Amino acid sequence: METIKVFCKRFEQEDSVVFADLFVEDAVYLDSLYGVCEGREAIRVFHERCHKEAKAYSFQPVKILSDDENASFEWRFAFISLLPGSMGKKVTLKGASFLTLKAGKIASYREYADSIAMLLRSNTPDDKIIKFYHRKYPTS
């Protein structure tokens, strides 16, 4: 349970090295918007990108279930966009995440959320939403 609270707090902070240190070297991170990151360095780069595209993150766990090897939690997420077209807009999202733990570090992280609704609320242009949809849900 402590791992999840630390994960959420570190995500909110801009220090991508400290965030990435939560993960084993060969960790896999599945983000509902950005897709898969493989390895600690890719997770660090992903986190850094997040903080270039938004600010004032709030990542709040709502309900947590965990043991020594697995954890899951429901969450509420919010940020203020720094992207053109949605600059300054507060965006909110609810979702759930599943983690596999190894020796106190995160070996895998998978999150599930309605990313398309988030893109719509953040004024993302339709062509980008369509491109995201086809990347996330390929037809073949």
C-alpha positions as CSV (number, residue, x, y, z in Angstrom):
1,M,0.0,0.0,0.0
2,E,2.9,2.4,0.7
3,T,4.3,1.7,-2.7
4,I,1.2,3.1,-4.4
5,K,1.1,6.2,-2.2
6,V,4.8,6.9,-3.0
7,F,4.2,6.2,-6.7
8,C,1.4,8.8,-6.9
9,K,3.3,11.4,-5.0
10,R,6.4,10.9,-7.1
11,F,4.4,11.1,-10.3
12,E,3.1,14.5,-9.2
13,Q,6.7,15.8,-8.7
14,E,8.9,16.8,-11.7
15,D,11.9,14.7,-10.7
16,S,11.8,12.0,-13.4
17,V,14.9,10.2,-12.0
18,V,13.4,9.8,-8.6
19,F,10.1,8.6,-10.2
20,A,11.9,6.1,-12.4
21,D,13.8,4.8,-9.4
22,L,10.6,3.2,-8.2
23,F,10.9,0.6,-11.0
24,V,13.2,-2.4,-11.6
25,E,15.6,-2.0,-14.5
26,D,13.5,-4.0,-17.0
27,A,10.1,-2.8,-15.8
28,V,7.2,-2.4,-18.2
29,Y,4.8,0.6,-17.9
30,L,1.5,0.7,-19.8
31,D,0.0,4.1,-19.9
32,S,-3.6,4.4,-21.1
33,L,-2.7,7.5,-23.3
34,Y,1.0,7.1,-24.2
35,G,1.2,3.3,-24.6
36,V,4.0,1.0,-23.4
37,C,7.4,2.1,-22.0
38,E,9.9,-0.7,-21.6
39,G,12.7,-0.2,-19.1
40,R,13.5,2.3,-16.4
41,E,15.1,4.8,-18.8
42,A,12.0,4.8,-21.1
43,I,9.8,5.3,-18.0
44,R,12.0,8.3,-17.0
45,V,11.7,9.8,-20.4
46,F,7.9,9.2,-20.4
47,H,7.6,11.0,-17.0
48,E,9.7,13.9,-18.2
49,R,7.5,14.3,-21.2
50,C,4.4,14.3,-19.0
51,H,5.8,17.2,-17.0
52,K,6.6,19.1,-20.2
53,E,3.0,18.7,-21.5
54,A,1.2,19.5,-18.2
55,K,1.6,20.9,-14.7
56,A,-0.1,20.8,-11.3
57,Y,-0.6,17.1,-11.3
58,S,-2.9,15.5,-8.7
59,F,-2.8,11.7,-8.6
60,Q,-5.0,10.5,-5.8
61,P,-5.5,6.8,-4.9
62,V,-9.1,6.1,-4.0
63,K,-9.2,2.4,-3.1
64,I,-6.0,0.3,-2.7
65,L,-5.6,-3.5,-2.7
66,S,-2.1,-5.0,-2.2
67,D,0.1,-7.8,-1.0
68,D,3.8,-8.4,-1.3
69,E,3.7,-9.1,-5.1
70,N,0.7,-7.4,-6.5
71,A,-1.2,-4.2,-6.0
72,S,-4.2,-2.5,-7.6
73,F,-5.9,0.8,-7.1
74,E,-8.6,3.1,-8.3
75,W,-7.5,6.7,-8.8
76,R,-8.5,10.2,-9.6
77,F,-6.1,12.2,-11.8
78,A,-6.0,15.8,-12.7
79,F,-3.6,18.3,-14.4
80,I,-3.4,21.6,-16.1
81,S,-2.5,21.3,-19.8
82,L,0.5,23.1,-21.3
83,L,-0.3,21.9,-24.8
84,P,-1.4,24.3,-27.6
85,G,-5.2,24.3,-27.9
86,S,-5.8,23.4,-24.3
87,M,-3.2,25.6,-22.6
88,G,-4.3,26.3,-19.0
89,K,-7.2,23.9,-19.1
90,K,-7.7,21.6,-16.1
91,V,-8.3,18.0,-17.2
92,T,-9.6,15.2,-14.9
93,L,-9.7,11.5,-15.3
94,K,-10.6,8.4,-13.3
95,G,-9.1,5.0,-13.8
96,A,-7.6,1.9,-12.3
97,S,-4.0,0.5,-12.2
98,F,-2.4,-2.9,-11.6
99,L,1.1,-3.4,-10.4
100,T,3.4,-6.3,-10.0
101,L,6.1,-5.8,-7.4
102,K,9.6,-7.4,-7.2
103,A,11.8,-6.8,-4.1
104,G,10.0,-3.6,-3.2
105,K,10.1,-2.1,-6.7
106,I,7.6,-2.0,-9.5
107,A,8.2,-4.6,-12.2
108,S,5.0,-3.9,-14.2
109,Y,2.4,-1.1,-14.2
110,R,-0.8,-1.2,-16.2
111,E,-3.4,1.5,-16.1
112,Y,-6.9,1.6,-17.6
113,A,-8.9,4.8,-18.1
114,D,-11.1,6.5,-20.7
115,S,-8.3,8.3,-22.5
116,I,-10.6,9.4,-25.4
117,A,-12.9,11.2,-23.0
118,M,-9.8,12.9,-21.5
119,L,-8.7,14.0,-25.0
120,L,-12.1,15.3,-25.8
121,R,-12.2,17.3,-22.5
122,S,-8.8,18.8,-23.3
123,N,-9.8,20.2,-26.7
124,T,-7.6,17.8,-28.6
125,P,-8.2,18.2,-32.4
126,D,-10.4,15.5,-33.9
127,D,-7.7,14.2,-36.2
128,K,-5.4,13.5,-33.3
129,I,-8.2,11.7,-31.4
130,I,-8.9,9.6,-34.5
131,K,-5.2,8.8,-34.9
132,F,-5.0,7.9,-31.1
133,Y,-8.1,5.6,-31.5
134,H,-6.7,3.7,-34.4
135,R,-3.3,3.3,-32.7
136,K,-4.9,2.0,-29.5
137,Y,-7.6,-0.1,-31.3
138,P,-6.1,-1.4,-34.6
139,T,-8.5,-3.0,-36.9
140,S,-6.2,-5.8,-38.0
